[in-house]
Amino acid sequence: MHIYVLGSAAGGGFPQWNCNCPNCHGVRTGTISAKARTQSSIAISENGTDWILLNASPDIRQQLFDFKTAQPARQLRDTGIRSVILMDSQLDHTTGLLTLREGCPIDVWCTEMVYQDLSSGFPVFNMLKHWNGGLQYHQIDPKQAFKIDGFEQLEFLPFVIQSAAPPYSPHRHDPHEGDNIALIIKDHKTQKQLFYAPGLGKIDESIMQIMRDSDCVMIDGTLWTDDEMQQTGVGVKTGREMGHLYISGEGGSLSYLNQLERPKKVLIHINNTNPILNENSTQCAELKAHGVDVAYDGMQIEL
């Protein structure tokens, strides 16, 4: 299984266009050691030629330009992207579908709850019907594995996770199963497994067992502390209120990752305020000491 990180930042990217927090100001002025990042999305493939997008970020045009394999140029109009899987209906994971309109019809896999959001509060499925048939909806049953034509060796097993529907969702404050999923992706040729969960509000024993059984875990790394947005003065909500588990301290994701010996451990969906973006920070050094990688745009992993 080939894994390519198209984007590794949380909503707004890094630096965020209107933010002058120490990280954003520092990367603009070159006063900190940090890489600019686009909004989170990955692509996976079993043959290195045909790819599935996991989420479609607003930055997708630049991401696909940088990802040269996505344009094999076999004919006048061409792409290596075969399907899109949506983990949720957050704007930073779905607005890229609008940019892909020239390539319609496009197969899009998502849960019924995500489809409802994208047909009502943000009706992208309805809007894109006018572009060559638009988005072709394939329903994900949150409790049932599925396969995608053309990717015979890959099996996708959804896993319902605790998080939140986006602010625009008609049921933002009325959570439903299927608002957010993680994915267990198994490559039956290599017998390797990826666990992908860019939005993760809680880790319990069932998730721990999945991570123990995986060869790579790529999970939510949005915030270092639960009150980071408040401490940096850029917001009032905690990570948990936004559906994101913080990294550090008791009960943070790092305390769980430290219990894992087998998998490669990667944090993705990093908010612009997170000190781990500064490669010279003590927080970044702590992750390195514990064998945890911070995802960056263009990162490649092979399982």
N, C-alpha and C positions, 0 to 999 in steps of 0.2 A: 504494500500500500504506500503510495506517494502522498505526502501531506505538504501543502504549500500555504504559508501564512500570507494572505493578501493584505490584511490589516490587523493590527494588534491593540488599537486604542479603544477606549469607551466612546460614547456619544460625544461628538464635537471634535474628536481627533486630538492630536498633540503636535504643535500647540493649538489650543482652541482659538478660533479667530478673534474672539473678543475678550480673551482672558490674559491678565498680567500677573497671575500667581507666580511665585518664584520659579517654578518649573517652566511655564510658558515663556516668561520673560527671559529666563536663562537660556533656553534653547534658541530663541530668536537672536539674542545678542552674542551667543557663543560663549557665555560665561559659565556654563555647566557642560559636562560631558554627557550628552543625551542624543538619541536618534528621534527625529520626527516620525510620527506614526499616523496612519489613516485608521478609519473606524473598522471595527473587527469583522473579519470574515476569513474563512479558509477554503481551500479547494482540495479535493481528494481524487485520486485516480488509482486504477489497478494496473494500468499499462503505461502511464506517463504521457499519454496522448489525449485521451478522452477524460474530461473532468466533471465533477459535480461541485457546485458552489454550496457551501453551508453558510447561509445568509447572504444578502445582497445589500452592501452598504452604500451610502450616498457617494462614497469615493470610488465607486467601482470602475469608472472609466479610467482613472489614473492607475488603479490597481491592475487592471487587465493590460494596460499599456506596459507596465513594468514587468508583468508576468508573460514573458515572450512565448512560452509554450501554449498559452491560451489562443494564439493566432497562428495556426499551422499553415495558413495561406494555400490551401489545396485547390481553391476555386475563387472566383471573383468575390463572392460574399461567403465568409467562412468563420468558424469559431470552434475551439476545442471544448467549449462549455456545452454539456449535454442536458443537465437538469439543475434545478435549484431546490435545496431543502431549507425550509425556514424553521428555526428553533423557537421563534416567538413572533409577535407582531410589532415589536419596537421599531420606531422610525429609523434608528441607526442600523437596523438589520433588514429593512424592507424597501426603503425609498430607492435603492439602486435598481429595483425592478423597472422603474420608469425609464432609466437610462438604457435598459436592455430592450426597449420597445422595438427597435429596428430588427431585432432577431426573433420576433414573435412569428409563430406560436412557440411558447416556452413551457416546458413541463415544470410545474411547481408543486412540491410536496409539502403539506402542512396539516396540522390538526384542524378539526372542525371549528374550534374556538378561534384559532388564528384566521381561518378563512372568514369567519363572521366579522371579525375586526376589520379585515381587509376588503370587506364588501359593504361596510357600514361607516364606522368612524373614519377610516382612511380607505376609501373604496377603489383601491388600485386595480382589483380584478375587474370592476365595472368599467373603469376608465380605459383600460388597455384592450377591451373588446374591439375597439375601433382600429387596432393595428394587427391586421392579418390574423385575426382569431384570438389574439391576446394570450393570456396565461391559461394554461391547461391544468386545472386543479386535480391533484391526486391526494386523496385523504389519507392521513396518517392516523391509524388507531393507536392511541397512546400505550396500549397494552399488547401490541402485536408487531412482530418483526415484519419487515418488508424488503423487497429487492427492487432494483431499477434495471430496466432493459438495457443491455449493453455493458452491464457491470456484473457479470455472472458470478464472480468470486467474492463480491462484497455483500454482506448482509447487515441491515440496519435495524437495531433494536431500540425503540424509543423508551425513555425512562422519564416519568413525570417528576418534576422537581418543584420545590417550593420557591416561588419568586412572585412577581407581580405583573399584571397586564399593563400596557402602556397608559400614560395619562389620558390619551384621547379615547381609550376603549370605553364603550358603553357600560362595561362591567368592571371598571378599574377597581372599585371597592367591593366587588362581589366575585372573589376568585373562583375559577372553574378548573377542573382537571383538563389539561391540554393547553392552558394559557402559555406554559413554558415547558419545554422538554429538553432533556439532554439526550445524547445518542451514544450507544455502544455500537461501534463499527467493527465488524469482524472480517478479516481477509482469510477466506478458507483455503487459499493457495499457500500462504505463508504461515497460517495459524497464528497470526498476530491480531491484537485488539487495541483499538483507540477508544478512549472515553472522552467525549467532547461536551463541555458544559460551560459556555461563556457567561451564562447567567445562573448563579447558584446562591440561593439564600440560606441554605442549611445543609450540613453534612450529617447523615445518620449512619447507622450500621449497614443498611442496605447499600448505600453509596460507597461506604468503605470497602465492602466486599467486592463491588464492581471494580474499584480502583486497584485492589489487590490482584484481581484477575487480569488486569490490563497490562499492556506493554508500554503504553504511553497514556498519560492523563493530561488533558489540556483543559484547565478549569478557570473559573472566575477569579481575576486578580484586580478587580476594580479599585478597591481602597485598602490602604495599609491599616488604618484604624476606622472604627465604626463612625466616629464623629469627625472624620477628616474634612468633610465639606464645611462643617461649622468652624473647625479650628483654622482653616485657611480663609474663611470669610467669604466663600463663594456660594454658599447655600445653607439651608437650614435643616435639610433632611439627613437622617442617618443612613448608613449603608443598608441596614436591615429594612428600613422603611421603603427603600428603593428596590429591595429584593436582591441585594448583593451581600454576601458574607465577606467580612473584613479578613485580612491576612494575618495580622500579628496578634500576639497575646493569647490568653486562655480562651479556648473556644474558637480561635481564628483558624483559617484554612491551613496555615503553616503547621499548626499543632497536629493536624490530621495527616498532612503530607509527610511529616517526619516519621510517621509510623509505617510508611511504605518502603519496602526494599526493592521490589521488582521493577516498577515502571519508571520510564523517563517522566519527569515532572515539569510541567510548563504552565506558567500563568499567562492568561490572555485577557483582553478587554480591560486594559489598564487606564484608569482615569487620569486626566492631565495633572491633577493635584498629587498623585501618588509619588512619594519620594523614591520609589524603586526605579523610576525613570531616569534619575540622576545616577549614572554609573559609578560615581565616586561616593555615593551616600552610604552611611552605615547600614541602612535597610537593604540596599542592594548587596552589600557584602554579606549580610546575614543570610540572604537567600542562597548566595553562592556557597557559603559554608555548609548549608544543608542540602546542596545538590539540586536546587530548584532553579530552573531557567525562566527568564522573562522573555516572552515572545516579542519578536520584532518583525516588521514588514520584510518579506522576502525570506524568512526563515524556512528551511526545508528539513523534513524528517522522513525517513523511509523505514517502514516496518515490514 
